[in-house]
Amino acid sequence: MDNLRLMAVLAITAALASANAQTPSLKITTKHGSPLEERKKQQIERLASEYNLKKWTITRRIVIEQGVRPHSSPELTLNGRFLDNDDLTLSTYIHEQAHWLLMERHHGQMRDLYRDLKLWLPGLPTDYPRGDGNEEGTYIHLAVITLEWQGMEELVGPERARRAMDLLKTDHYFAIYAAVLEHRAAIENIMGRYFIRW
């Protein structure tokens, strides 16, 4: 009986430790070491200590490069934007990690996901900044931005998450953010066919 109790206590302790796990150690480098890049690095490090980003961290390698469009591969790369807005920085972080989630866990399903999303919403503008610059990427971004919004809701709550999505809709990917804001439930339904979730 004592062994059973000990095992139960150890299992509960392990579960609590897992639930309280913090953001994994991030390996953040700057491309040029500029003051702006260094400030962005400090902002990401601060946010990683203030928020538990474990669930939304697929890759720990992050590059900060001033003046580029954020992108997920070959390395997750963020720029120096949104230094004055932590929510938009968190949203961008989750957005790029969502690409990694799709690449790492759902790579073989991307062609079918693209097909289903395009059949559901034909004619989505693909030119940047309305889309991402190509058709497949634009449609896949419907799932990425849905994951971004879901992650933000968990991190900062529904009101702040919605505010971030509304601001980003006016910044880039206008048509994609607008479609997600208008049709989130339908997109989540399509994503559910492939068990795409955080």
Residue pairs with C-beta under 8 A, 6 or more apart in sequence:
21 52
21 54
22 49
22 52
22 54
23 48
23 49
23 51
23 52
23 53
23 54
23 57
24 54
24 57
24 60
25 60
26 44
26 45
26 48
26 57
26 60
26 62
27 60
27 61
27 62
28 41
28 44
28 45
28 62
28 63
28 64
29 62
29 63
29 64
30 37
30 38
30 40
30 41
30 63
30 64
30 65
31 37
31 63
31 64
31 65
31 66
31 77
32 65
32 66
34 66
34 80
36 66
36 80
36 83
37 64
37 65
37 66
37 80
39 80
39 83
40 64
40 78
40 79
40 80
40 83
40 89
41 64
43 83
43 86
43 89
44 62
44 64
44 78
44 89
44 93
47 53
47 86
47 89
47 90
47 93
51 90
51 155
53 93
53 155
55 151
55 154
55 198
56 93
56 94
56 97
56 98
56 151
56 155
56 198
57 97
58 97
58 100
58 101
58 104
59 75
59 76
59 97
59 100
61 75
61 76
62 75
62 76
62 77
62 78
63 75
63 76
63 77
63 78
64 77
64 78
64 79
64 80
65 77
65 78
65 79
66 79
66 80
67 79
67 80
68 77
68 79
69 79
70 77
70 78
70 79
70 92
70 95
70 96
71 77
71 96
72 96
72 97
72 99
72 100
72 103
73 99
73 100
73 103
76 96
76 97
76 100
77 96
78 89
78 92
78 93
78 96
81 88
81 92
82 88
82 89
82 92
83 89
85 167
87 152
87 156
87 160
87 161
87 163
87 164
88 164
88 167
88 168
90 152
90 155
90 156
90 164
91 148
91 152
91 161
91 164
91 165
91 168
94 147
94 148
94 151
94 152
94 155
95 144
95 145
95 147
95 148
97 151
98 143
98 144
98 145
98 147
98 148
98 151
99 144
101 147
101 196
101 198
102 110
102 140
102 143
102 144
102 196
106 113
106 194
106 196
109 194
109 196
110 140
112 194
113 139
113 140
113 143
113 190
113 191
113 194
113 196
114 136
114 139
114 140
116 190
116 193
117 139
117 140
117 142
117 143
117 187
117 190
118 124
118 135
118 139
120 186
120 190
121 139
121 142
121 179
121 183
124 131
124 138
124 139
124 142
124 175
124 176
124 179
125 131
125 138
125 175
126 132
126 133
126 134
126 135
126 137
126 138
127 133
128 172
129 172
129 173
129 174
130 173
130 174
130 175
130 176
131 137
131 138
131 141
131 173
131 175
131 176
132 138
132 141
132 173
132 176
138 175
138 176
141 173
141 176
142 176
142 179
142 180
142 187
143 187
143 190
143 191
143 196
145 165
145 173
145 176
145 177
145 180
146 180
146 184
146 187
146 188
146 191
147 196
147 197
147 198
148 165
149 161
149 162
149 165
149 180
149 184
150 197
150 198
151 198
152 160
152 161
152 164
152 165
153 161
154 198
155 161
156 164
165 177
165 180
165 181
166 181
168 177
169 177
169 178
169 181
179 187
180 187
191 197
